[in-house]
């Protein structure tokens, strides 16, 4: 029963943190244009790859 004195305030803090992060995401524009992100997969030209990300053939 004593653990409830710890778990209830902890869960309230967790819920407030989640609501705060969600509110920040909404107000900073993270969820403004969801359709564009879904259509990006159909773009004809793929995104370029940096030269340091290209896998080099093994020399041996």
N, CA, C and O atoms as a Tripos MOL2 file, in Angstrom:
@<TRIPOS>MOLECULE
protein
  240   239    60     0     0
PROTEIN
NO_CHARGES

@<TRIPOS>ATOM
      1 N           0.8240   -1.1970    0.0000 N.3       1 UNK1
      2 CA          0.0000    0.0000    0.0000 C.3       1 UNK1
      3 C           0.8670    1.2600    0.0000 C.2       1 UNK1
      4 O           0.5000    2.2750   -0.5910 O.2       1 UNK1
      5 N           2.0130    1.1840    0.6640 N.am      2 UNK2
      6 CA          2.8910    2.3500    0.7300 C.3       2 UNK2
      7 C           3.5040    2.6870   -0.6250 C.2       2 UNK2
      8 O           3.8710    3.8350   -0.8750 O.2       2 UNK2
      9 N           3.6140    1.6880   -1.4980 N.am      3 UNK3
     10 CA          4.1930    1.9310   -2.8170 C.3       3 UNK3
     11 C           3.3060    2.8550   -3.6470 C.2       3 UNK3
     12 O           3.7970    3.5270   -4.5540 O.2       3 UNK3
     13 N           2.0150    2.8980   -3.3510 N.am      4 UNK4
     14 CA          1.1120    3.7880   -4.0820 C.3       4 UNK4
     15 C           1.4580    5.2500   -3.8700 C.2       4 UNK4
     16 O           1.2090    6.0810   -4.7430 O.2       4 UNK4
     17 N           2.0300    5.5720   -2.7170 N.am      5 UNK5
     18 CA          2.4460    6.9500   -2.4590 C.3       5 UNK5
     19 C           3.5880    7.3690   -3.3800 C.2       5 UNK5
     20 O           3.8050    8.5610   -3.5950 O.2       5 UNK5
     21 N           4.3020    6.4170   -3.9120 N.am      6 UNK6
     22 CA          5.3590    6.6940   -4.8700 C.3       6 UNK6
     23 C           4.8620    6.5800   -6.3080 C.2       6 UNK6
     24 O           5.1850    7.4190   -7.1490 O.2       6 UNK6
     25 N           4.0730    5.5390   -6.5880 N.am      7 UNK7
     26 CA          3.6740    5.2640   -7.9680 C.3       7 UNK7
     27 C           2.6660    6.2690   -8.5240 C.2       7 UNK7
     28 O           2.7360    6.6100   -9.7050 O.2       7 UNK7
     29 N           1.7530    6.7390   -7.7200 N.am      8 UNK8
     30 CA          0.7480    7.6880   -8.2190 C.3       8 UNK8
     31 C           1.3770    9.0270   -8.6020 C.2       8 UNK8
     32 O           1.1090    9.5050   -9.7040 O.2       8 UNK8
     33 N           2.1960    9.6580   -7.7640 N.am      9 UNK9
     34 CA          2.8390   10.9030   -8.2140 C.3       9 UNK9
     35 C           3.7880   10.6860   -9.3870 C.2       9 UNK9
     36 O           3.9100   11.5570  -10.2480 O.2       9 UNK9
     37 N           4.4610    9.5400   -9.4320 N.am     10 UNK10
     38 CA          5.3530    9.2340  -10.5360 C.3      10 UNK10
     39 C           4.5760    9.1060  -11.8490 C.2      10 UNK10
     40 O           5.0280    9.5870  -12.8870 O.2      10 UNK10
     41 N           3.4200    8.4650  -11.8050 N.am     11 UNK11
     42 CA          2.6140    8.3330  -13.0190 C.3      11 UNK11
     43 C           2.0330    9.6780  -13.4550 C.2      11 UNK11
     44 O           1.8880    9.9250  -14.6520 O.2      11 UNK11
     45 N           1.7040   10.5350  -12.5180 N.am     12 UNK12
     46 CA          1.2080   11.8690  -12.8630 C.3      12 UNK12
     47 C           2.3110   12.6800  -13.5380 C.2      12 UNK12
     48 O           2.0480   13.3840  -14.5120 O.2      12 UNK12
     49 N           3.5250   12.5910  -13.0410 N.am     13 UNK13
     50 CA          4.6600   13.2930  -13.6480 C.3      13 UNK13
     51 C           4.9210   12.7540  -15.0470 C.2      13 UNK13
     52 O           5.2100   13.5280  -15.9590 O.2      13 UNK13
     53 N           4.8250   11.4490  -15.2310 N.am     14 UNK14
     54 CA          5.0300   10.8370  -16.5450 C.3      14 UNK14
     55 C           3.9730   11.2950  -17.5380 C.2      14 UNK14
     56 O           4.2990   11.6190  -18.6800 O.2      14 UNK14
     57 N           2.7230   11.3260  -17.1220 N.am     15 UNK15
     58 CA          1.6440   11.7890  -18.0090 C.3      15 UNK15
     59 C           1.8470   13.2620  -18.3690 C.2      15 UNK15
     60 O           1.6470   13.6430  -19.5220 O.2      15 UNK15
     61 N           2.2330   14.0780  -17.4240 N.am     16 UNK16
     62 CA          2.4820   15.4950  -17.7110 C.3      16 UNK16
     63 C           3.6530   15.6720  -18.6730 C.2      16 UNK16
     64 O           3.6240   16.5540  -19.5310 O.2      16 UNK16
     65 N           4.6780   14.8430  -18.5360 N.am     17 UNK17
     66 CA          5.8080   14.9160  -19.4610 C.3      17 UNK17
     67 C           5.3910   14.5140  -20.8740 C.2      17 UNK17
     68 O           5.7990   15.1480  -21.8460 O.2      17 UNK17
     69 N           4.5910   13.4790  -20.9890 N.am     18 UNK18
     70 CA          4.1240   13.0380  -22.3040 C.3      18 UNK18
     71 C           3.2480   14.1060  -22.9440 C.2      18 UNK18
     72 O           3.3880   14.3850  -24.1350 O.2      18 UNK18
     73 N           2.3610   14.6960  -22.1850 N.am     19 UNK19
     74 CA          1.5030   15.7680  -22.7100 C.3      19 UNK19
     75 C           2.3480   16.9750  -23.1030 C.2      19 UNK19
     76 O           2.0600   17.6290  -24.1060 O.2      19 UNK19
     77 N           3.3720   17.2730  -22.3370 N.am     20 UNK20
     78 CA          4.2540   18.3940  -22.6640 C.3      20 UNK20
     79 C           5.0210   18.1600  -23.9570 C.2      20 UNK20
     80 O           5.1430   19.0740  -24.7720 O.2      20 UNK20
     81 N           5.5360   16.9640  -24.1590 N.am     21 UNK21
     82 CA          6.2640   16.6530  -25.3950 C.3      21 UNK21
     83 C           5.3160   16.6780  -26.5850 C.2      21 UNK21
     84 O           5.6800   17.1710  -27.6530 O.2      21 UNK21
     85 N           4.1180   16.1600  -26.4200 N.am     22 UNK22
     86 CA          3.1390   16.1850  -27.5030 C.3      22 UNK22
     87 C           2.7320   17.6190  -27.8360 C.2      22 UNK22
     88 O           2.5930   17.9630  -29.0100 O.2      22 UNK22
     89 N           2.5420   18.4510  -26.8240 N.am     23 UNK23
     90 CA          2.2170   19.8540  -27.0550 C.3      23 UNK23
     91 C           3.3420   20.5850  -27.7540 C.2      23 UNK23
     92 O           3.0970   21.4080  -28.6370 O.2      23 UNK23
     93 N           4.5850   20.2910  -27.3650 N.am     24 UNK24
     94 CA          5.7340   20.8870  -28.0490 C.3      24 UNK24
     95 C           5.7680   20.4760  -29.5150 C.2      24 UNK24
     96 O           6.0490   21.3060  -30.3790 O.2      24 UNK24
     97 N           5.4870   19.2070  -29.8090 N.am     25 UNK25
     98 CA          5.5160   18.7240  -31.1910 C.3      25 UNK25
     99 C           4.4430   19.4090  -32.0290 C.2      25 UNK25
    100 O           4.6800   19.7250  -33.1950 O.2      25 UNK25
    101 N           3.2940   19.6380  -31.4650 N.am     26 UNK26
    102 CA          2.2170   20.3070  -32.2060 C.3      26 UNK26
    103 C           2.5740   21.7620  -32.4770 C.2      26 UNK26
    104 O           2.4110   22.2420  -33.5990 O.2      26 UNK26
    105 N           3.0550   22.4620  -31.4670 N.am     27 UNK27
    106 CA          3.3410   23.8880  -31.6190 C.3      27 UNK27
    107 C           4.6050   24.1820  -32.4220 C.2      27 UNK27
    108 O           4.7620   25.2880  -32.9390 O.2      27 UNK27
    109 N           5.5010   23.2130  -32.5320 N.am     28 UNK28
    110 CA          6.7170   23.4520  -33.3030 C.3      28 UNK28
    111 C           6.5740   23.0320  -34.7590 C.2      28 UNK28
    112 O           7.5190   23.1700  -35.5350 O.2      28 UNK28
    113 N           5.4060   22.5220  -35.1400 N.am     29 UNK29
    114 CA          5.1550   22.2090  -36.5380 C.3      29 UNK29
    115 C           5.5450   20.8030  -36.9540 C.2      29 UNK29
    116 O           5.6640   20.5320  -38.1490 O.2      29 UNK29
    117 N           5.7450   19.9120  -36.0180 N.am     30 UNK30
    118 CA          6.1420   18.5540  -36.3610 C.3      30 UNK30
    119 C           5.0270   17.7950  -37.0640 C.2      30 UNK30
    120 O           5.3080   16.8700  -37.8260 O.2      30 UNK30
    121 N           3.7920   18.1510  -36.8350 N.am     31 UNK31
    122 CA          2.6610   17.4010  -37.3850 C.3      31 UNK31
    123 C           1.8810   18.2090  -38.4220 C.2      31 UNK31
    124 O           0.7040   17.9380  -38.6560 O.2      31 UNK31
    125 N           2.5250   19.1990  -39.0460 N.am     32 UNK32
    126 CA          1.8040   20.0730  -39.9630 C.3      32 UNK32
    127 C           1.4730   19.4210  -41.2970 C.2      32 UNK32
    128 O           0.3370   19.5310  -41.7570 O.2      32 UNK32
    129 N           2.4110   18.7570  -41.9240 N.am     33 UNK33
    130 CA          2.2050   18.2680  -43.2840 C.3      33 UNK33
    131 C           2.4890   16.7720  -43.3540 C.2      33 UNK33
    132 O           3.5620   16.3630  -43.7970 O.2      33 UNK33
    133 N           1.5380   15.9600  -42.9220 N.am     34 UNK34
    134 CA          1.7320   14.5160  -42.9050 C.3      34 UNK34
    135 C           1.5890   13.9060  -44.3000 C.2      34 UNK34
    136 O           2.1920   12.8700  -44.5810 O.2      34 UNK34
    137 N           0.8020   14.5320  -45.1750 N.am     35 UNK35
    138 CA          0.5980   13.9750  -46.5100 C.3      35 UNK35
    139 C           1.8730   14.0450  -47.3460 C.2      35 UNK35
    140 O           2.1530   13.1300  -48.1210 O.2      35 UNK35
    141 N           2.6400   15.1080  -47.1990 N.am     36 UNK36
    142 CA          3.8780   15.2450  -47.9700 C.3      36 UNK36
    143 C           4.8530   14.1420  -47.6110 C.2      36 UNK36
    144 O           5.5410   13.6160  -48.4860 O.2      36 UNK36
    145 N           4.9230   13.7860  -46.3500 N.am     37 UNK37
    146 CA          5.8450   12.7300  -45.9390 C.3      37 UNK37
    147 C           5.4110   11.3840  -46.4970 C.2      37 UNK37
    148 O           6.2610   10.5520  -46.8150 O.2      37 UNK37
    149 N           4.1240   11.1500  -46.6210 N.am     38 UNK38
    150 CA          3.6460    9.9040  -47.2080 C.3      38 UNK38
    151 C           3.8840    9.8430  -48.6970 C.2      38 UNK38
    152 O           4.1220    8.7650  -49.2420 O.2      38 UNK38
    153 N           3.8250   10.9820  -49.3670 N.am     39 UNK39
    154 CA          4.0470   11.0200  -50.8130 C.3      39 UNK39
    155 C           5.5190   11.0400  -51.1860 C.2      39 UNK39
    156 O           5.8610   10.8330  -52.3510 O.2      39 UNK39
    157 N           6.3800   11.2810  -50.2390 N.am     40 UNK40
    158 CA          7.8080   11.3830  -50.5290 C.3      40 UNK40
    159 C           8.3790   10.0620  -51.0310 C.2      40 UNK40
    160 O           9.3840   10.0570  -51.7410 O.2      40 UNK40
    161 N           7.7600    8.9500  -50.6750 N.am     41 UNK41
    162 CA          8.2540    7.6520  -51.1150 C.3      41 UNK41
    163 C           8.0760    7.4730  -52.6170 C.2      41 UNK41
    164 O           8.7790    6.6690  -53.2300 O.2      41 UNK41
    165 N           7.1450    8.2100  -53.2190 N.am     42 UNK42
    166 CA          6.8690    8.0790  -54.6380 C.3      42 UNK42
    167 C           7.6880    9.0340  -55.5060 C.2      42 UNK42
    168 O           7.5130    9.0610  -56.7250 O.2      42 UNK42
    169 N           8.5730    9.8120  -54.8990 N.am     43 UNK43
    170 CA          9.4250   10.6940  -55.6810 C.3      43 UNK43
    171 C          10.2800    9.8680  -56.6330 C.2      43 UNK43
    172 O          10.7700    8.7970  -56.2740 O.2      43 UNK43
    173 N          10.4570   10.3780  -57.8540 N.am     44 UNK44
    174 CA         11.1970    9.6210  -58.8590 C.3      44 UNK44
    175 C          12.6900    9.6210  -58.5950 C.2      44 UNK44
    176 O          13.3560    8.6140  -58.8350 O.2      44 UNK44
    177 N          13.2260   10.7230  -58.1100 N.am     45 UNK45
    178 CA         14.6590   10.8130  -57.8930 C.3      45 UNK45
    179 C          14.9740   10.4870  -56.4370 C.2      45 UNK45
    180 O          14.5340   11.2040  -55.5380 O.2      45 UNK45
    181 N          15.7260    9.4220  -56.1920 N.am     46 UNK46
    182 CA         16.0510    9.0880  -54.7990 C.3      46 UNK46
    183 C          17.0070   10.1090  -54.2030 C.2      46 UNK46
    184 O          17.7340   10.8040  -54.9130 O.2      46 UNK46
    185 N          16.9850   10.1760  -52.9140 N.am     47 UNK47
    186 CA         17.8790   11.1050  -52.2190 C.3      47 UNK47
    187 C          19.3190   10.6640  -52.4160 C.2      47 UNK47
    188 O          19.6100    9.4680  -52.4560 O.2      47 UNK47
    189 N          20.2100   11.6220  -52.5360 N.am     48 UNK48
    190 CA         21.6150   11.3160  -52.7420 C.3      48 UNK48
    191 C          22.2630   10.7360  -51.4930 C.2      48 UNK48
    192 O          21.7920   10.9250  -50.3710 O.2      48 UNK48
    193 N          23.3460   10.0320  -51.7260 N.am     49 UNK49
    194 CA         24.0960    9.4280  -50.6310 C.3      49 UNK49
    195 C          25.4450   10.1280  -50.5530 C.2      49 UNK49
    196 O          26.1080   10.3400  -51.5680 O.2      49 UNK49
    197 N          25.8370   10.4800  -49.3460 N.am     50 UNK50
    198 CA         27.1530   11.0930  -49.1710 C.3      50 UNK50
    199 C          28.2440   10.0900  -49.5210 C.2      50 UNK50
    200 O          28.0540    8.8800  -49.4060 O.2      50 UNK50
    201 N          29.3840   10.6110  -49.9490 N.am     51 UNK51
    202 CA         30.4790    9.7280  -50.3530 C.3      51 UNK51
    203 C          31.0060    8.9000  -49.1960 C.2      51 UNK51
    204 O          31.4800    7.7830  -49.4010 O.2      51 UNK51
    205 N          30.9310    9.4300  -47.9870 N.am     52 UNK52
    206 CA         31.4330    8.6600  -46.8570 C.3      52 UNK52
    207 C          30.4640    7.5620  -46.4200 C.2      52 UNK52
    208 O          30.8200    6.7200  -45.5970 O.2      52 UNK52
    209 N          29.2390    7.5620  -46.9640 N.am     53 UNK53
    210 CA         28.2710    6.5270  -46.6320 C.3      53 UNK53
    211 C          28.2670    5.3880  -47.6410 C.2      53 UNK53
    212 O          27.6290    4.3610  -47.4130 O.2      53 UNK53
    213 N          28.9750    5.5590  -48.7560 N.am     54 UNK54
    214 CA         29.0110    4.5180  -49.7650 C.3      54 UNK54
    215 C          29.9560    3.4080  -49.3000 C.2      54 UNK54
    216 O          31.0790    3.6580  -48.8630 O.2      54 UNK54
    217 N          29.4650    2.1920  -49.4100 N.am     55 UNK55
    218 CA         30.2770    1.0550  -48.9770 C.3      55 UNK55
    219 C          31.3590    0.7870  -50.0150 C.2      55 UNK55
    220 O          31.0570    0.5690  -51.1880 O.2      55 UNK55
    221 N          32.6010    0.8030  -49.5940 N.am     56 UNK56
    222 CA         33.7290    0.5690  -50.4660 C.3      56 UNK56
    223 C          33.9930   -0.9230  -50.5700 C.2      56 UNK56
    224 O          33.8670   -1.6460  -49.5820 O.2      56 UNK56
    225 N          34.3630   -1.3930  -51.7710 N.am     57 UNK57
    226 CA         34.6880   -2.8210  -51.8950 C.3      57 UNK57
    227 C          35.9290   -3.1490  -51.0750 C.2      57 UNK57
    228 O          36.8280   -2.3210  -50.9260 O.2      57 UNK57
    229 N          35.9630   -4.3410  -50.5590 N.am     58 UNK58
    230 CA         37.0650   -4.7680  -49.7010 C.3      58 UNK58
    231 C          38.3140   -4.9680  -50.5580 C.2      58 UNK58
    232 O          38.2380   -5.5920  -51.6170 O.2      58 UNK58
    233 N          39.4450   -4.4570  -50.1230 N.am     59 UNK59
    234 CA         40.6810   -4.5040  -50.8970 C.3      59 UNK59
    235 C          41.2880   -5.8970  -50.9820 C.2      59 UNK59
    236 O          42.1170   -6.1390  -51.8590 O.2      59 UNK59
    237 N          40.9110   -6.8150  -50.1140 N.am     60 UNK60
    238 CA         41.5490   -8.1300  -50.1620 C.3      60 UNK60
    239 C          40.7490   -9.1520  -50.9220 C.2      60 UNK60
    240 O          41.1710  -10.3020  -51.0410 O.2      60 UNK60
@<TRIPOS>BOND
     1     1     2 1
     2     2     3 1
     3     3     4 2
     4     3     5 am
     5     5     6 1
     6     6     7 1
     7     7     8 2
     8     7     9 am
     9     9    10 1
    10    10    11 1
    11    11    12 2
    12    11    13 am
    13    13    14 1
    14    14    15 1
    15    15    16 2
    16    15    17 am
    17    17    18 1
    18    18    19 1
    19    19    20 2
    20    19    21 am
    21    21    22 1
    22    22    23 1
    23    23    24 2
    24    23    25 am
    25    25    26 1
    26    26    27 1
    27    27    28 2
    28    27    29 am
    29    29    30 1
    30    30    31 1
    31    31    32 2
    32    31    33 am
    33    33    34 1
    34    34    35 1
    35    35    36 2
    36    35    37 am
    37    37    38 1
    38    38    39 1
    39    39    40 2
    40    39    41 am
    41    41    42 1
    42    42    43 1
    43    43    44 2
    44    43    45 am
    45    45    46 1
    46    46    47 1
    47    47    48 2
    48    47    49 am
    49    49    50 1
    50    50    51 1
    51    51    52 2
    52    51    53 am
    53    53    54 1
    54    54    55 1
    55    55    56 2
    56    55    57 am
    57    57    58 1
    58    58    59 1
    59    59    60 2
    60    59    61 am
    61    61    62 1
    62    62    63 1
    63    63    64 2
    64    63    65 am
    65    65    66 1
    66    66    67 1
    67    67    68 2
    68    67    69 am
    69    69    70 1
    70    70    71 1
    71    71    72 2
    72    71    73 am
    73    73    74 1
    74    74    75 1
    75    75    76 2
    76    75    77 am
    77    77    78 1
    78    78    79 1
    79    79    80 2
    80    79    81 am
    81    81    82 1
    82    82    83 1
    83    83    84 2
    84    83    85 am
    85    85    86 1
    86    86    87 1
    87    87    88 2
    88    87    89 am
    89    89    90 1
    90    90    91 1
    91    91    92 2
    92    91    93 am
    93    93    94 1
    94    94    95 1
    95    95    96 2
    96    95    97 am
    97    97    98 1
    98    98    99 1
    99    99   100 2
   100    99   101 am
   101   101   102 1
   102   102   103 1
   103   103   104 2
   104   103   105 am
   105   105   106 1
   106   106   107 1
   107   107   108 2
   108   107   109 am
   109   109   110 1
   110   110   111 1
   111   111   112 2
   112   111   113 am
   113   113   114 1
   114   114   115 1
   115   115   116 2
   116   115   117 am
   117   117   118 1
   118   118   119 1
   119   119   120 2
   120   119   121 am
   121   121   122 1
   122   122   123 1
   123   123   124 2
   124   123   125 am
   125   125   126 1
   126   126   127 1
   127   127   128 2
   128   127   129 am
   129   129   130 1
   130   130   131 1
   131   131   132 2
   132   131   133 am
   133   133   134 1
   134   134   135 1
   135   135   136 2
   136   135   137 am
   137   137   138 1
   138   138   139 1
   139   139   140 2
   140   139   141 am
   141   141   142 1
   142   142   143 1
   143   143   144 2
   144   143   145 am
   145   145   146 1
   146   146   147 1
   147   147   148 2
   148   147   149 am
   149   149   150 1
   150   150   151 1
   151   151   152 2
   152   151   153 am
   153   153   154 1
   154   154   155 1
   155   155   156 2
   156   155   157 am
   157   157   158 1
   158   158   159 1
   159   159   160 2
   160   159   161 am
   161   161   162 1
   162   162   163 1
   163   163   164 2
   164   163   165 am
   165   165   166 1
   166   166   167 1
   167   167   168 2
   168   167   169 am
   169   169   170 1
   170   170   171 1
   171   171   172 2
   172   171   173 am
   173   173   174 1
   174   174   175 1
   175   175   176 2
   176   175   177 am
   177   177   178 1
   178   178   179 1
   179   179   180 2
   180   179   181 am
   181   181   182 1
   182   182   183 1
   183   183   184 2
   184   183   185 am
   185   185   186 1
   186   186   187 1
   187   187   188 2
   188   187   189 am
   189   189   190 1
   190   190   191 1
   191   191   192 2
   192   191   193 am
   193   193   194 1
   194   194   195 1
   195   195   196 2
   196   195   197 am
   197   197   198 1
   198   198   199 1
   199   199   200 2
   200   199   201 am
   201   201   202 1
   202   202   203 1
   203   203   204 2
   204   203   205 am
   205   205   206 1
   206   206   207 1
   207   207   208 2
   208   207   209 am
   209   209   210 1
   210   210   211 1
   211   211   212 2
   212   211   213 am
   213   213   214 1
   214   214   215 1
   215   215   216 2
   216   215   217 am
   217   217   218 1
   218   218   219 1
   219   219   220 2
   220   219   221 am
   221   221   222 1
   222   222   223 1
   223   223   224 2
   224   223   225 am
   225   225   226 1
   226   226   227 1
   227   227   228 2
   228   227   229 am
   229   229   230 1
   230   230   231 1
   231   231   232 2
   232   231   233 am
   233   233   234 1
   234   234   235 1
   235   235   236 2
   236   235   237 am
   237   237   238 1
   238   238   239 1
   239   239   240 2
@<TRIPOS>SUBSTRUCTURE
     1 UNK1         2 RESIDUE 1 A UNK
     2 UNK2         6 RESIDUE 1 A UNK
     3 UNK3        10 RESIDUE 1 A UNK
     4 UNK4        14 RESIDUE 1 A UNK
     5 UNK5        18 RESIDUE 1 A UNK
     6 UNK6        22 RESIDUE 1 A UNK
     7 UNK7        26 RESIDUE 1 A UNK
     8 UNK8        30 RESIDUE 1 A UNK
     9 UNK9        34 RESIDUE 1 A UNK
    10 UNK10       38 RESIDUE 1 A UNK
    11 UNK11       42 RESIDUE 1 A UNK
    12 UNK12       46 RESIDUE 1 A UNK
    13 UNK13       50 RESIDUE 1 A UNK
    14 UNK14       54 RESIDUE 1 A UNK
    15 UNK15       58 RESIDUE 1 A UNK
    16 UNK16       62 RESIDUE 1 A UNK
    17 UNK17       66 RESIDUE 1 A UNK
    18 UNK18       70 RESIDUE 1 A UNK
    19 UNK19       74 RESIDUE 1 A UNK
    20 UNK20       78 RESIDUE 1 A UNK
    21 UNK21       82 RESIDUE 1 A UNK
    22 UNK22       86 RESIDUE 1 A UNK
    23 UNK23       90 RESIDUE 1 A UNK
    24 UNK24       94 RESIDUE 1 A UNK
    25 UNK25       98 RESIDUE 1 A UNK
    26 UNK26      102 RESIDUE 1 A UNK
    27 UNK27      106 RESIDUE 1 A UNK
    28 UNK28      110 RESIDUE 1 A UNK
    29 UNK29      114 RESIDUE 1 A UNK
    30 UNK30      118 RESIDUE 1 A UNK
    31 UNK31      122 RESIDUE 1 A UNK
    32 UNK32      126 RESIDUE 1 A UNK
    33 UNK33      130 RESIDUE 1 A UNK
    34 UNK34      134 RESIDUE 1 A UNK
    35 UNK35      138 RESIDUE 1 A UNK
    36 UNK36      142 RESIDUE 1 A UNK
    37 UNK37      146 RESIDUE 1 A UNK
    38 UNK38      150 RESIDUE 1 A UNK
    39 UNK39      154 RESIDUE 1 A UNK
    40 UNK40      158 RESIDUE 1 A UNK
    41 UNK41      162 RESIDUE 1 A UNK
    42 UNK42      166 RESIDUE 1 A UNK
    43 UNK43      170 RESIDUE 1 A UNK
    44 UNK44      174 RESIDUE 1 A UNK
    45 UNK45      178 RESIDUE 1 A UNK
    46 UNK46      182 RESIDUE 1 A UNK
    47 UNK47      186 RESIDUE 1 A UNK
    48 UNK48      190 RESIDUE 1 A UNK
    49 UNK49      194 RESIDUE 1 A UNK
    50 UNK50      198 RESIDUE 1 A UNK
    51 UNK51      202 RESIDUE 1 A UNK
    52 UNK52      206 RESIDUE 1 A UNK
    53 UNK53      210 RESIDUE 1 A UNK
    54 UNK54      214 RESIDUE 1 A UNK
    55 UNK55      218 RESIDUE 1 A UNK
    56 UNK56      222 RESIDUE 1 A UNK
    57 UNK57      226 RESIDUE 1 A UNK
    58 UNK58      230 RESIDUE 1 A UNK
    59 UNK59      234 RESIDUE 1 A UNK
    60 UNK60      238 RESIDUE 1 A UNK
